[in-house]
Amino acid sequence: MPIDATLLERLKDNDPTLKELNLSWMDLNDFDVQQLVVALTHNTTLTTLWLNYSRIRATGANAIALALKDNTTLITLGLSDNKIEDAGANSIALALTDNRTLTSLSLRGNPIREELTETLEQIIERNREHQIIQRRDQLIQAVITLARDGNKKDSQSFWAKLPKELMPLILSFISFHSTDSIGKNEKQIYQCSAFIFKNISLLNESLAEAVKTKQPFKIMEKTVNGHSSFRFFPSPSQAKPLDTTLLNESKLIIRN
């Protein structure tokens, strides 16, 4: 069954209201999928695509793989109960080598070898971990920006005018839909934020050292017998080790 031409045009035009598309049970074949992939070539709005219970074979799977290689928007892809065999699944696996966005892929009900299915599952799990680290890093970068702004004497921002001891407390009210989104809970984020806010001078020295030595900046944590100590990496040239066991009782690793 051909895909509606209007729908394909909406995909080509990056319709911002078209974020999820369910084309399951429409008896799509490889030719239909190829038309869909052409429409998706430059699409940056669609995040979920369901193509379950269709007649997609190797040619269609190869076309999907081509789209996945450069796509940075699609998060969920359903291809269950098609006719995709090892060759098509392998094309998808190879395409996902360069894709870090897709975090949900369903291929059940296709005649694919178990080993290849496991490989695809491992790739998707890698992508999930990558997204968690990326979101966590973005949050920590925001905390560092706020901490440095709050420490500037000449800053005119409302944030900088707040009492410094209140700043980490405010950040603790940040609500996450689930700890899976960043891999850490509210308590852990508060503890890391408190560490950053209490060590601004060493933070600035470490950032300068990172630029000077061209090393990635990280916040490292070590837990021994239930007690944790944090440090910035790279360490400032003559910095003393930071013992912050009172700030954290659980494992927390923030990396760049």
N, C-alpha and C positions, 0 to 999 in steps of 0.2 A: 504493500500500500504506500503510494508516494506521500512524502511529507508535504504538508501544506506550504505553498509558495510564500504566503504572507509570513508564516512562522520563520522560514529561512531568511527572509528579508529583515525581520526583526533581529535575528542573530547577527547578520552582516552589519546592521546599523548600530549594534551595541545598545539595544534597548535596555535601559537601566532597570526596568520593571521585570525583565525576564532573567531571573536568577536561578530558577529551577525548571527543568523540562523533563516531563515523563512521556516517553514514546514507547513504553512497554505494551505488549499485546497488539501491536500495530502491524505485525507480520512484515517488518522491514527486512530488505535483502541487502546485499553488498552494494548495489548501485545506489540505493536510498542513503546508505551510510556515507558513501563517497560524496554525495551532494551535501549531506549534513556537515561533513568535515570541511568542505570548501567554505561553508557559511561560518564555521567556527575558527577559521584561519586567523582572523584578526579580532576575534571576540574577547573582551576582557570583563564581561559581566556575569556570564553563566558560571555558577559554582556547583550545580548538581545536575547530572544527566543520567536518566534511566533508559536503558535499551534492552530490558529483559524480555524473554519469551519472543524472540525474533528469529530470523533465518540468517544471522551473520556468520560468515565463514572466514576463511583466511584473507581474502581480498578486503573484506570489510574491516577485519582486525588490523590489517596492515595500514589501512587508511586512518583508523583510530590511533594507532601507534604514531603515525606521522604527526597527528594533531597534538598528541601528548608531549612530544619531544620539546616543543617550544611553548606550550601553554603554561601560564603561571596563575590561572584563575580557578580552574576546575578542581574541586576538592573531593567530590563523590562521583563515582562512575559505576553504574550497574550494567553488567553484561551476562547475567545469569540465564541459564536455559537457552543458549544459542547453539550453534554448531561449530564453535571455535575449537580447533585442535592445537596440537603442540606448536606447529609453525606460526600460527597467529598469536598464540600466547607468548611465544618467544620474542616476537616482534614487539609486543607490548612491554615485555620485560626489558628489552634493550632500550626502548624509548624512555622508560622510567629511570634509566641510568642518569639522565640529565634533568629529570623532573623531580622537584622537591616539594611540590604543592599538593599532589593527589595523596590523600590520606585514607581513602576508603575505596576499595575495589572489590566487586563481587563477580566471581566467575564460576560459581557453583552450577552444576548441571551441564557443564561442557566436558567433552572427552579430552581432558588434559592430564598428562602424567602427574603423579603425586609429587615427584621431585620438583617439577616446574611450578606447580601450585605453591609449594613451600618457598621456592625462590621468590615468587611474586609477593607472598605474605611477608617475607623478610624485607623486601624493598619498601613495601607500604609501612612497615613498622619503623624502618629507617626514616621515612618521610615524617611520620608522626613525631618521632624524637627530635628531628630537625626543627619542626614547627614549634614544639614546646620550648626548645632552647632559644629560638629566634624571638618568640614572644617574651620570654623571661629576660633576655638581654635588652629588649626594647624598654621593658619596665625599669630595669636597673639603670639604664642610660637616662631615663626620665628622672629617677630618684637622684642620681648624681647631679644632673642639671639643676634640680631644685635645691639640693644641698649646697652647691657652689654659689647659687644666686642668693640663698639665705645668708651666706657668710660674707657677702660683699657689703661693705659699709656704705658705699655710695648707691646701692641699688634702690630704686624707687618703687619696686613691685610690692603689691600687697603681701605676697608671700614672705618677702624679706623683712617685713615689719612685725611678723608673728614671733612670739617667744621661741627660741631654738628648741627648747625641750618639748614644745607642743607639736613641732613639725612631724616627727616620726609617728606620733599618736594620730595625727590627721591621716597620714598615709595608711595606717592600720585599718581605716574604715573603707579602704578600697575593697569592693566586692567582686569576687570571681564566681562565675557560674559553676565552676568545678575546679578542683586542684589539678585536674588533668590538663587544663588549658595552659598552665605554665609549669606544672610539675611541683609546685610548692603551695603550701596553705598560707592563710593570712598571718599566722603567728610567725612563720619563717620569713615572710616578706618584711614584717615589722622589725624582726631582729636584724636582718641584713640592713635595713634602712637606718636603724639606730647606730649600727657600726659605722656606716658611711658618714652620718651626720656628726658623730663624735670624733672623727679622724679626718677632717677636711684638709688640714695642712699636709698630712702624709699622703692623702689622696692626690692632691695637686702635685706633690713631688713625684709620686708614682706615675701619674699621667705624663709629666714632663720627661721622666726617664724612658717611658714607652716610646715617646716621639723621638727622643735622642738615640735610643738603641734599636728602633724599628721593631720592637717586640709587641705582641698583642697584650693589651691591658686586661687583667683578670682580678676577680676577688676570690681568693682561695680560702678554704676552711678545712680544718683538721679536727677530728673528734677522737678523744682518748678517754676511755673510762667514763663516757657520758658528758665530758667537758669539751667545749669547743674553743678553738682559737682561730682568729681570722688574720689574714695579711693581704696586702695588695701585691700584685705582680705586674711588672717587675718591681722589686723592692727598691725604694729610694737608696741612693748610693751609700749613705751612712745611717740608714734607719735601723732602729732597734726592733726586735720581734714584738708583735702586738699580742698581748694576752687578753682576750675578751671572753673568758669563760662564762662571765655572768650574763652575756648577751644572748647566748644560744645554748639550747640543750638538745637540739636535733640537727641532723646532717643537712648542710646547705652548701652547694657548690654553684657559684656563679662564674660563668666563663664567657669569653668573648667569642 
